[in-house]
Amino acid sequence: MTGDQDFDKVKKMKPNDVVKALSALAQESRLAMFRLLVKRGPEGFTPSVIADKLGIAAPTLSFHLKELQNAGLIAARREGRFLFYSTRFDRMKGLVGFLTDECCSQADEACDGDCKPVVAQVRRRSA
């Protein structure tokens, strides 16, 4: 079982699936890969591009990509002879939703904006 059924909705996400996803991200190289793929968007990158951008050897890269894929955080798709890895944004949002669900629900006072996700500032590339 790949966990695909367990991540379908935030409300149905099971704690063990959350632990699996967080465990996959709790390693520096995998976290860097995941963030790179998030930045890339749905197009994804080939393993060789990921390896070049992060300076990771192919065998190590393959291991880490498989761990992220097993955790349900990324997906692979084949286009001709090329393999592309991309973020499963539905699962990323499900993970964040699980972590923030019922935020401040047991607080004595309303925490209003404290529970809202922080939107990162968009950095512009200089030409």
HELIX and SHEET records of a PDB file:
HELIX    1   1 ASP A    4  PHE A    7  5                                   4    
HELIX    2   2 VAL A   10  LYS A   12  5                                   3    
HELIX    3   3 PRO A   15  LEU A   25  1                                  11    
HELIX    4   4 GLU A   28  ARG A   40  1                                  13    
HELIX    5   5 PRO A   47  LEU A   54  1                                   8    
HELIX    6   6 ALA A   58  ASN A   70  1                                  13    
HELIX    7   7 PHE A   89  THR A  100  1                                  12    
HELIX    8   8 ASP A  112  CYS A  115  5                                   4    
SHEET    1   A 2 ILE A  74  GLU A  79  0                                        
SHEET    2   A 2 PHE A  82  THR A  87 -1                                        
END                                                                             
